[in-house]
Amino acid sequence: MDVHQALRTRRSIRAFKPDVVDDGLLRQVLDGAREAPSWSNTQPYLVALATGARLAAVRAEMLAAIDSGAPAPEHGFPADYPPPLKERRQATGYGLYGALGIDKRDLEGRLAHFRRNYAFFDAPAVMFLYVHEALGAWAVLDCGAFLQSILLQATELGLGTCAQATAGAFPAVVARHFAVPERYRLMCGVSLGYAADEPVNRYRPAHASVDELVIAGR
Ligand SMILES: Cc1cc2nc3c(=O)[nH]c(=O)nc-3n(C[C@H](O)[C@H](O)[C@H](O)COP(=O)(O)O)c2cc1C
């Protein structure tokens, strides 16, 4: 698989088979991702890899947390979606609910799907990504490059993935299970595993065209 193929093949996976992913394969994903570029090569990110019993405990605590309170991410979730971001977000959300067979007026159904985020869609592995607070936005940018490297390397290795901001919604839960060094802040997570043969995984949201992405000259 070449890079272009990996870019085209990768789509967010929101239903996983229960099959365990070999530790060696998960390490291979990170071995590819560690080649990502970063500010002055500081590599201002760390990964907490949860599988097996530890992931089961994190999952149970995350579900309990969302059932009893509002998310408290270290990097606040956006509240403002001006055009064209709002339209893209809405179209993607409606497309996803359509693929799930959930009517857009079915609030309960939508909430039930939203809750599935906190079970990591039953993925057998989750990588929690942390960034060093000292580098501010630059660390977040570097983490983005690292994140995409994880997603593409996983794609090449036959693994499905879903980047999840929701995995960063309750940092205290994750910190109970990992010795997170000082000044590292939870950014997001990546659920990984083998994609289940479910309609939700066949949903391919629109990605803007090159013309839409390029700013016109004056
Ligand atoms: C930083 C980041 C956070 C995301 N958080 C979530 C999430 O919490 N739940 C979810 O289902 N998808 C999440 N996604 C996946 C996006 O919704 C998805 O990438 C987008 O709709 C485009 O679809 P595609 O990945 O299939 O191309 C996230 C993606 C990124 C990059």
The ligand as an ORCA input file, in Angstrom:
! r2SCAN-3c Opt
* xyz 0 1
  C      -8.899     15.200     16.502
  C     -10.065     14.343     16.074
  C     -11.027     14.005     17.004
  C     -12.108     13.181     16.638
  N     -13.018     12.807     17.587
  C     -14.001     11.931     17.251
  C     -14.859     11.416     18.253
  O     -14.759     11.746     19.438
  N     -15.818     10.524     17.874
  C     -15.951     10.113     16.573
  O     -16.820      9.281     16.294
  N     -15.130     10.579     15.602
  C     -14.156     11.451     15.912
  N     -13.272     11.884     14.967
  C     -13.403     11.399     13.586
  C     -13.963     12.458     12.662
  O     -15.340     12.612     12.905
  C     -13.675     12.018     11.223
  O     -12.288     12.008     11.014
  C     -14.340     12.917     10.194
  O     -15.740     12.864     10.284
  C     -13.926     12.505      8.764
  O     -14.250     11.168      8.531
  P     -13.157     10.091      8.130
  O     -12.159      9.984      9.272
  O     -13.929      8.806      7.983
  O     -12.504     10.551      6.883
  C     -12.209     12.717     15.301
  C     -11.231     13.073     14.373
  C     -10.164     13.867     14.752
  C      -9.094     14.175     13.747
*
